[in-house]
Protein backbone atom coordinates (compact mmCIF):
# COMPACT_ATOMS: atom_id res chain seq x y z
CA UNK A 1 0.00 0.00 0.00
CA UNK A 2 1.16 3.52 -0.83
CA UNK A 3 0.26 6.65 1.12
CA UNK A 4 0.98 10.32 0.35
CA UNK A 5 0.76 13.29 2.70
CA UNK A 6 -0.18 16.82 1.66
CA UNK A 7 0.54 19.17 4.55
CA UNK A 8 -0.78 22.69 4.97
CA UNK A 9 0.22 25.15 7.66
CA UNK A 10 2.81 25.34 10.38
CA UNK A 11 5.88 23.41 11.48
CA UNK A 12 3.77 21.50 14.02
CA UNK A 13 1.61 20.18 11.19
CA UNK A 14 4.75 19.16 9.30
CA UNK A 15 5.98 17.26 12.36
CA UNK A 16 2.62 15.54 12.78
CA UNK A 17 2.58 14.45 9.13
CA UNK A 18 6.03 12.90 9.64
CA UNK A 19 4.77 11.18 12.79
CA UNK A 20 1.75 9.71 10.97
CA UNK A 21 3.97 8.71 8.05
CA UNK A 22 6.25 6.77 10.40
CA UNK A 23 3.24 5.01 11.92
CA UNK A 24 2.07 3.93 8.47
CA UNK A 25 5.59 3.00 7.40
CA UNK A 26 5.96 0.73 10.41
CA UNK A 27 2.67 -0.93 9.38
CA UNK A 28 4.09 -1.75 5.95
CA UNK A 29 3.01 1.27 3.92
CA UNK A 30 5.27 2.94 1.38
CA UNK A 31 5.22 6.74 1.71
CA UNK A 32 5.35 8.56 -1.63
CA UNK A 33 5.11 12.13 -2.88
CA UNK A 34 1.58 13.55 -3.25
CA UNK A 35 2.21 14.01 -6.99
CA UNK A 36 2.65 10.24 -7.38
CA UNK A 37 0.07 7.47 -7.57
CA UNK A 38 -1.00 6.28 -4.13
CA UNK A 39 -3.73 4.26 -2.45
CA UNK A 40 -4.24 6.91 0.25
CA UNK A 41 -3.95 10.70 0.11
CA UNK A 42 -3.85 12.35 3.53
CA UNK A 43 -4.57 16.10 3.66
CA UNK A 44 -3.25 17.49 6.94
CA UNK A 45 -5.16 20.77 7.14
CA UNK A 46 -4.54 24.22 8.57
CA UNK A 47 -7.41 26.48 9.62
CA UNK A 48 -5.68 29.64 10.83
CA UNK A 49 -7.24 31.70 8.00
CA UNK A 50 -10.18 31.40 5.63
CA UNK A 51 -7.64 31.01 2.82
CA UNK A 52 -6.20 27.96 4.57
CA UNK A 53 -9.68 26.40 4.72
CA UNK A 54 -10.15 27.11 1.02
CA UNK A 55 -6.85 25.40 0.20
CA UNK A 56 -7.93 22.40 2.25
CA UNK A 57 -11.22 22.06 0.38
CA UNK A 58 -9.49 22.45 -2.97
CA UNK A 59 -6.87 19.82 -2.06
CA UNK A 60 -9.45 17.25 -1.01
CA UNK A 61 -11.42 17.76 -4.24
CA UNK A 62 -8.27 17.67 -6.37
CA UNK A 63 -7.02 14.35 -4.97
CA UNK A 64 -10.42 12.71 -5.35
CA UNK A 65 -10.83 14.03 -8.89
CA UNK A 66 -7.37 12.91 -10.01
CA UNK A 67 -7.44 9.59 -8.12
CA UNK A 68 -11.09 8.45 -7.92
CA UNK A 69 -10.07 4.95 -6.85
CA UNK A 70 -7.92 6.15 -3.95
CA UNK A 71 -8.98 6.79 -0.36
CA UNK A 72 -8.83 10.50 0.52
CA UNK A 73 -8.33 11.35 4.18
CA UNK A 74 -8.89 14.76 5.77
CA UNK A 75 -7.28 15.45 9.14
CA UNK A 76 -5.56 18.28 10.99
CA UNK A 77 -6.88 21.52 12.43
CA UNK A 78 -9.90 22.18 10.19
CA UNK A 79 -11.92 19.15 11.39
CA UNK A 80 -11.04 20.00 14.98
CA UNK A 81 -12.16 23.65 14.74
CA UNK A 82 -15.03 23.29 12.27
CA UNK A 83 -16.31 19.69 12.48
CA UNK A 84 -19.53 20.31 10.54
CA UNK A 85 -17.69 21.97 7.66
CA UNK A 86 -15.18 19.13 7.59
CA UNK A 87 -17.95 16.56 7.63
CA UNK A 88 -19.48 18.31 4.61
CA UNK A 89 -16.34 17.63 2.54
CA UNK A 90 -17.89 14.58 0.90
CA UNK A 91 -14.86 13.90 -1.30
CA UNK A 92 -13.03 12.90 1.89
CA UNK A 93 -13.65 9.20 2.57
CA UNK A 94 -12.24 9.51 6.09
CA UNK A 95 -12.36 12.60 8.31
CA UNK A 96 -10.63 12.70 11.68
CA UNK A 97 -9.09 15.43 13.81
CA UNK A 98 -5.57 16.17 14.96
CA UNK A 99 -6.39 14.71 18.38
CA UNK A 100 -6.43 11.26 16.74
CA UNK A 101 -3.19 11.41 14.72
CA UNK A 102 -1.81 8.40 16.57
CA UNK A 103 -4.82 6.32 15.51
CA UNK A 104 -4.41 6.77 11.75
CA UNK A 105 -3.65 3.10 11.03
CA UNK A 106 -6.54 1.79 13.14
CA UNK A 107 -8.92 4.30 11.53
CA UNK A 108 -7.86 3.13 8.05
CA UNK A 109 -8.43 -0.49 9.10
CA UNK A 110 -11.84 0.43 10.47
CA UNK A 111 -12.76 2.09 7.17
CA UNK A 112 -12.01 -1.10 5.26
CA UNK A 113 -13.84 -3.25 7.80
CA UNK A 114 -16.99 -1.13 7.88
CA UNK A 115 -16.80 -0.33 4.15
CA UNK A 116 -18.40 3.07 4.66
CA UNK A 117 -17.36 6.67 5.16
CA UNK A 118 -15.85 7.51 8.56
CA UNK A 119 -16.15 10.84 10.37
CA UNK A 120 -14.35 10.58 13.72
CA UNK A 121 -13.81 13.96 15.40
CA UNK A 122 -13.02 14.05 19.12
CA UNK A 123 -13.14 17.40 20.88
CA UNK A 124 -10.21 18.57 23.00
CA UNK A 125 -10.93 18.60 26.73
CA UNK A 126 -9.37 20.67 29.49
CA UNK A 127 -6.81 18.48 31.22
CA UNK A 128 -5.98 16.40 28.14
CA UNK A 129 -2.41 15.04 28.41
CA UNK A 130 0.25 15.58 25.79
CA UNK A 131 -0.42 12.86 23.23
CA UNK A 132 2.53 10.47 22.79
CA UNK A 133 4.42 11.19 19.59
CA UNK A 134 7.98 10.71 18.41
CA UNK A 135 9.82 10.55 15.12
CA UNK A 136 13.18 9.05 14.13
CA UNK A 137 13.81 11.09 10.98
CA UNK A 138 12.48 13.91 8.84
CA UNK A 139 12.32 12.62 5.30
CA UNK A 140 15.71 13.01 3.66
CA UNK A 141 16.58 16.11 5.68
CA UNK A 142 19.27 16.77 8.26
CA UNK A 143 17.14 19.39 10.07
CA UNK A 144 14.10 18.15 11.96
CA UNK A 145 11.14 19.88 13.58
CA UNK A 146 10.36 18.36 16.97
CA UNK A 147 7.00 19.09 18.62
CA UNK A 148 7.36 19.63 22.36
CA UNK A 149 4.17 21.61 23.08
CA UNK A 150 0.56 21.61 21.92
CA UNK A 151 -2.42 23.87 22.57
CA UNK A 152 -2.81 27.53 23.50
CA UNK A 153 -4.30 29.43 26.44
CA UNK A 154 -3.79 32.96 25.12
CA UNK A 155 -7.19 33.53 23.42
CA UNK A 156 -6.16 36.34 21.09
CA UNK A 157 -9.43 37.85 19.93
CA UNK A 158 -8.87 37.00 16.24
CA UNK A 159 -7.56 33.45 16.66
CA UNK A 160 -9.29 30.08 16.28
CA UNK A 161 -6.26 28.04 17.40
CA UNK A 162 -7.41 27.35 21.01
CA UNK A 163 -10.49 25.70 19.50
CA UNK A 164 -8.48 23.67 17.00
CA UNK A 165 -5.68 22.71 19.39
CA UNK A 166 -7.07 22.72 22.92
CA UNK A 167 -5.19 23.85 26.04
CA UNK A 168 -1.46 23.92 26.72
CA UNK A 169 0.25 20.58 27.30
CA UNK A 170 3.92 19.63 27.09
CA UNK A 171 6.13 16.70 26.14
CA UNK A 172 8.03 15.26 29.10
CA UNK A 173 11.78 16.04 29.04
CA UNK A 174 12.65 12.33 29.25
CA UNK A 175 10.55 11.63 26.14
CA UNK A 176 12.17 14.56 24.33
CA UNK A 177 15.66 13.34 25.20
CA UNK A 178 14.96 9.86 23.86
CA UNK A 179 13.50 11.30 20.65
CA UNK A 180 16.43 13.67 20.06
CA UNK A 181 18.92 10.85 20.65
CA UNK A 182 17.08 8.71 18.12
CA UNK A 183 17.06 11.54 15.58
CA UNK A 184 20.79 12.10 16.05
CA UNK A 185 21.42 8.37 15.53
CA UNK A 186 19.57 8.64 12.20
CA UNK A 187 21.68 11.54 10.92
CA UNK A 188 19.77 14.62 12.06
CA UNK A 189 22.18 17.50 12.72
CA UNK A 190 19.82 20.33 13.68
CA UNK A 191 16.73 20.34 15.91
CA UNK A 192 14.02 23.00 15.67
CA UNK A 193 11.82 22.86 18.76
CA UNK A 194 8.23 23.74 17.83
CA UNK A 195 4.82 24.08 19.44
CA UNK A 196 1.48 25.78 18.99
CA UNK A 197 2.42 28.14 21.83
CA UNK A 198 6.04 27.12 22.25
CA UNK A 199 6.70 29.75 24.92
CA UNK A 200 4.25 27.93 27.22
CA UNK A 201 6.33 24.72 27.20
CA UNK A 202 6.37 23.32 30.73
CA UNK A 203 3.53 25.53 31.97
CA UNK A 204 2.51 24.37 35.45
CA UNK A 205 5.44 21.94 35.63
CA UNK A 206 9.06 22.06 36.77
CA UNK A 207 10.70 22.43 33.35
CA UNK A 208 10.73 25.00 30.56
CA UNK A 209 12.24 25.86 27.18
CA UNK A 210 15.75 26.16 28.61
CA UNK A 211 15.58 22.52 29.67
CA UNK A 212 14.44 21.50 26.19
CA UNK A 213 17.27 23.43 24.50
CA UNK A 214 19.80 21.99 26.99
CA UNK A 215 18.69 18.45 26.12
CA UNK A 216 19.47 19.07 22.46
CA UNK A 217 22.73 20.81 23.31
CA UNK A 218 24.10 17.85 25.24
CA UNK A 219 23.04 15.21 22.68
CA UNK A 220 26.05 13.90 20.71
CA UNK A 221 25.62 14.34 16.97
CA UNK A 222 23.33 17.34 17.23
CA UNK A 223 25.22 20.40 15.95
CA UNK A 224 22.51 23.02 16.33
CA UNK A 225 19.25 23.75 18.12
CA UNK A 226 16.84 26.58 17.44
CA UNK A 227 13.40 27.61 18.66
CA UNK A 228 10.26 28.01 16.59
CA UNK A 229 7.79 30.88 16.93
CA UNK A 230 7.81 32.60 20.33
CA UNK A 231 5.51 34.96 22.22
CA UNK A 232 7.26 38.18 23.34
CA UNK A 233 5.83 38.37 26.84
CA UNK A 234 7.20 34.92 27.71
CA UNK A 235 10.84 35.67 26.86
CA UNK A 236 12.18 36.53 30.29
CA UNK A 237 15.58 37.92 31.30
CA UNK A 238 16.33 34.50 32.82
CA UNK A 239 15.57 32.79 29.51
CA UNK A 240 17.75 35.21 27.54
CA UNK A 241 20.69 34.77 29.92
CA UNK A 242 20.30 30.98 29.88
CA UNK A 243 20.11 30.69 26.09
CA UNK A 244 23.20 32.90 25.70
CA UNK A 245 25.23 30.27 27.58
CA UNK A 246 24.19 27.36 25.34
CA UNK A 247 26.83 26.74 22.70
CA UNK A 248 24.69 25.02 20.08
CA UNK A 249 21.80 27.48 20.32
CA UNK A 250 21.16 29.44 17.11
CA UNK A 251 20.38 33.13 17.75
CA UNK A 252 17.45 33.47 15.39
CA UNK A 253 14.27 34.61 17.11
CA UNK A 254 10.88 34.48 15.42
CA UNK A 255 8.79 36.57 17.82
CA UNK A 256 5.15 37.05 16.92
CA UNK A 257 4.24 40.77 16.76
CA UNK A 258 0.96 41.00 14.75
CA UNK A 259 0.90 44.81 14.98
CA UNK A 260 3.28 47.61 15.88
CA UNK A 261 0.36 49.74 17.12
CA UNK A 262 -0.36 49.36 20.83
CA UNK A 263 -4.03 50.26 20.37
CA UNK A 264 -4.42 47.43 17.86
CA UNK A 265 -2.50 45.01 20.10
CA UNK A 266 -4.94 45.70 22.92
CA UNK A 267 -7.88 45.10 20.58
CA UNK A 268 -6.27 41.81 19.59
CA UNK A 269 -5.95 40.78 23.27
CA UNK A 270 -2.20 40.54 22.89
CA UNK A 271 -0.41 40.77 26.21
CA UNK A 272 2.24 43.43 25.56
CA UNK A 273 2.68 46.93 24.16
CA UNK A 274 4.76 48.01 21.18
CA UNK A 275 7.26 49.63 23.56
CA UNK A 276 7.63 46.39 25.54
CA UNK A 277 8.23 44.48 22.32
CA UNK A 278 10.87 46.99 21.23
CA UNK A 279 12.59 46.71 24.62
CA UNK A 280 12.75 42.91 24.21
CA UNK A 281 14.36 43.31 20.79
CA UNK A 282 17.02 45.57 22.29
CA UNK A 283 17.77 42.99 24.98
CA UNK A 284 18.09 40.17 22.45
CA UNK A 285 20.43 42.10 20.19
CA UNK A 286 22.57 43.04 23.18
CA UNK A 287 22.77 39.44 24.44
CA UNK A 288 23.23 37.87 20.98
CA UNK A 289 25.39 40.06 18.70
CA UNK A 290 24.34 39.46 15.10
CA UNK A 291 21.04 37.83 16.09
CA UNK A 292 18.25 37.89 13.54
CA UNK A 293 14.72 38.92 14.50
CA UNK A 294 11.82 37.77 12.36
CA UNK A 295 8.09 38.09 12.93
CA UNK A 296 4.48 37.84 11.77
CA UNK A 297 2.37 40.95 11.10
CA UNK A 298 -1.31 41.30 10.28
CA UNK A 299 -3.04 44.06 8.35
CA UNK A 300 -6.65 45.19 8.57
CA UNK A 301 -7.61 44.07 12.05
CA UNK A 302 -10.00 46.85 13.12
CA UNK A 303 -7.27 49.39 12.38
CA UNK A 304 -7.43 52.88 10.93
CA UNK A 305 -5.02 54.06 8.27
CA UNK A 306 -3.12 55.88 11.02
CA UNK A 307 -2.91 52.64 13.04
CA UNK A 308 -1.50 50.85 10.02
CA UNK A 309 1.10 53.53 9.37
CA UNK A 310 2.14 53.36 13.03
CA UNK A 311 2.56 49.61 12.69
CA UNK A 312 4.61 50.01 9.50
CA UNK A 313 6.86 52.62 11.13
CA UNK A 314 7.41 50.27 14.06
CA UNK A 315 8.55 47.44 11.76
CA UNK A 316 11.06 49.79 10.15
CA UNK A 317 12.30 50.94 13.56
CA UNK A 318 12.95 47.38 14.73
CA UNK A 319 14.61 46.49 11.42
CA UNK A 320 13.32 42.94 11.18
CA UNK A 321 15.39 40.60 9.04
CA UNK A 322 12.20 39.00 7.71
CA UNK A 323 8.47 39.63 8.14
CA UNK A 324 5.62 37.27 7.27
CA UNK A 325 2.66 39.49 6.36
CA UNK A 326 -0.98 38.43 6.02
CA UNK A 327 -4.33 40.26 5.91
CA UNK A 328 -6.76 39.65 8.75
CA UNK A 329 -9.23 36.83 8.13
CA UNK A 330 -12.33 36.75 10.32
CA UNK A 331 -12.88 33.33 11.91
CA UNK A 332 -16.28 32.30 13.22
CA UNK A 333 -16.17 31.33 16.87
CA UNK A 334 -13.58 33.94 17.88
CA UNK A 335 -14.23 36.97 20.06
CA UNK A 336 -13.44 39.31 17.17
CA UNK A 337 -16.06 37.69 14.91
CA UNK A 338 -18.78 39.14 17.14
CA UNK A 339 -17.58 42.65 16.25
CA UNK A 340 -17.82 42.23 12.50
CA UNK A 341 -15.07 43.20 10.07
CA UNK A 342 -14.45 46.94 9.82
CA UNK A 343 -11.85 46.99 7.01
CA UNK A 344 -12.71 46.06 3.41
CA UNK A 345 -10.81 43.13 1.91
CA UNK A 346 -9.23 45.27 -0.81
CA UNK A 347 -7.91 47.68 1.81
CA UNK A 348 -6.43 44.86 3.90
CA UNK A 349 -4.67 43.54 0.84
CA UNK A 350 -3.40 46.98 -0.17
CA UNK A 351 -1.91 47.46 3.27
CA UNK A 352 -0.42 43.96 3.19
CA UNK A 353 1.28 44.67 -0.15
CA UNK A 354 2.68 47.92 1.16
CA UNK A 355 3.98 46.29 4.34
CA UNK A 356 5.54 43.44 2.35
CA UNK A 357 7.26 45.88 -0.01
CA UNK A 358 8.71 47.92 2.84
CA UNK A 359 9.83 44.97 4.96
CA UNK A 360 11.34 43.25 1.91
CA UNK A 361 13.63 46.27 1.66
CA UNK A 362 14.79 45.57 5.22
CA UNK A 363 15.61 41.98 4.28
CA UNK A 364 17.47 43.06 1.15
CA UNK A 365 19.53 45.56 3.15
CA UNK A 366 20.34 42.87 5.70
CA UNK A 367 21.50 40.46 3.00
CA UNK A 368 23.59 43.16 1.32
CA UNK A 369 25.30 43.87 4.64
CA UNK A 370 26.40 40.23 4.92
CA UNK A 371 28.51 40.32 1.75
CA UNK A 372 32.16 39.80 2.65
CA UNK A 373 31.39 38.19 6.00
CA UNK A 374 32.19 34.64 7.02
CA UNK A 375 29.52 32.26 8.29
CA UNK A 376 29.03 28.59 9.12
CA UNK A 377 26.44 26.82 6.99
CA UNK A 378 24.77 23.46 7.56
CA UNK A 379 24.62 21.84 4.11
CA UNK A 380 21.09 20.54 3.57
CA UNK A 381 20.52 19.94 -0.16
CA UNK A 382 22.40 19.48 -3.42
CA UNK A 383 20.89 21.30 -6.39
CA UNK A 384 20.70 19.93 -9.97
CA UNK A 385 23.48 22.32 -11.05
CA UNK A 386 25.84 20.82 -8.49
CA UNK A 387 25.74 23.65 -5.96
CA UNK A 388 24.68 23.11 -2.35
CA UNK A 389 22.19 24.99 -0.20
CA UNK A 390 21.83 25.40 3.54
CA UNK A 391 21.37 27.90 6.34
CA UNK A 392 23.61 29.90 8.63
CA UNK A 393 23.13 29.91 12.41
CA UNK A 394 20.97 33.02 11.91
CA UNK A 395 18.83 31.18 9.36
CA UNK A 396 20.09 32.98 6.28
CA UNK A 397 19.58 30.82 3.17
CA UNK A 398 22.88 30.31 1.34
CA UNK A 399 23.89 28.73 -1.98
CA UNK A 400 27.48 27.42 -1.89
CA UNK A 401 29.45 27.22 -5.12
CA UNK A 402 31.52 24.15 -4.35
CA UNK A 403 31.07 20.60 -5.59
CA UNK A 404 32.83 18.35 -3.07
CA UNK A 405 30.51 18.82 -0.09
CA UNK A 406 28.17 16.35 1.57
CA UNK A 407 24.69 16.70 3.03
CA UNK A 408 25.10 17.31 6.76
CA UNK A 409 28.49 19.03 6.50
CA UNK A 410 28.94 22.12 8.65
CA UNK A 411 31.23 24.37 6.60
CA UNK A 412 32.67 27.84 6.89
CA UNK A 413 31.95 30.07 3.90
CA UNK A 414 32.50 33.62 2.76
CA UNK A 415 29.34 35.35 1.55
CA UNK A 416 30.06 36.89 -1.84
CA UNK A 417 26.69 38.13 -3.08
CA UNK A 418 22.92 38.17 -3.00
CA UNK A 419 20.59 36.62 -5.59
CA UNK A 420 17.09 37.94 -6.20
CA UNK A 421 16.95 39.31 -2.63
CA UNK A 422 16.05 35.73 -1.78
CA UNK A 423 19.28 34.09 -0.67
CA UNK A 424 23.00 34.70 -0.35
CA UNK A 425 25.76 33.28 -2.53
CA UNK A 426 28.91 31.96 -0.88
CA UNK A 427 32.27 30.40 -1.65
C-alpha positions, 0 to 999 in steps of 0.5 A: 500500500502507498500513502501520500501526505499533503501538509498545509500550515505550520511546522507543528503540522509538518511534524505531525505528518512525519509522525503519521507517516512513520506510523504507516511506514511501520505498518508496511506502507510505502510513503510517496510524494503527493504528486505520485500514484497512491492508495491513500492521500492524507490532507493534513489541514490548517485552519488559521485563516479562511484562505487555509480552509479554502486550500484544504477544500481544494486539495481534497477535491483535487485528490479525489478528482485525479485519483477516484479509486484512492482513499482520501483522508482529511485530518488536521486543524480544520476538522477540529475547529469546524467539524460540521464543515469538515464533515461536509467535505464529501470527497473525503472518505475519512475525516478525523481530527488532529487529536487522533493522529496516533490512531491513523492506522486503526482508523484506516483499518476500520474504514475497510472493515466497515466499508463506509465513510468515517467521520471521527472527530473528538473534541479537545478537553481541558486536562488532556495530556500531551499525546505520545508522539515521536519521530526518528527522521524527517524525510531526507533532511538533516534538520528536523522539527520536533514538537514539544508543546501543543495547545494555546491558552492565550485567546487572542481575539482573532484566533481560532487556534485554542479551539483547533488545538485545545489547552497547553500541554507539554512533552516530558523532558525524558521523552524529548531526550529519547526522541532527540537521541534517536534523531541524532542516531539517524543523521539529524544535525539540527533540531528545531523545537516547535509548538502551537504556543512554544513559549508555554512549554512546561507551563505548570510543571518544573521544566521550561524551554531552557531545559528543552534546549539543553537536552538538544545541546548535550546530545552527541551528533546534534550540531545546532538547536533553534526555537520556533515561533515565540511569544514576546511576553514569555521571553524573560531575562532569565531565559535570555541569559540561559540561552546565551550560555548554550553553545549550540543554540542558534540566535534566530528569534521568530517573535510574533508581533501582529501589529506595531500599534499598541491600540491594535494590540490591545484590541487583539488581546495581545499581552504586551505593548509596542514599547515592551516588544521593542525593549525585548528586541534591544535585549536580544540584540545586546545578548546575541550580537548578530542575532536575527529577529523575524516576525508575523504581522497582520493588516486590517484588524479593526485598524485605521489608516493611522494605526496601520502607518504606526505599525509600519513605522514600528517594523522599520524601527525594529529592522526585522530581518524578515516579516511574514505578512498576512491580511486579517481573516475573520474566523467564526467562533472567535471573540473578534467575529462578534464585532464584525469586520471593519476593514474592506478586503481590498484595503487589507490587501493593499496594506499587506502589499505595502507592508511586504514591499517595505519589509522586503527592503529591510531583508534586502539591506540585511543580506547586502550587509552580509557580503564579505562576511564569514559564516558557518552553513549546515549543508542541507541539499544538493541542487541539480546544477551541483551547488549546495544549499543550507542555512547559517546559524541566523537562518540565512539561506545560502547557496554554496558554489563548491562541488565536493561537499556532503549533506550534513556538512557544517562548513565555513563560507564567505558570503560573496553576493545576494541573488534575487533578494532571496538568498545569499551566494557563498564560496 
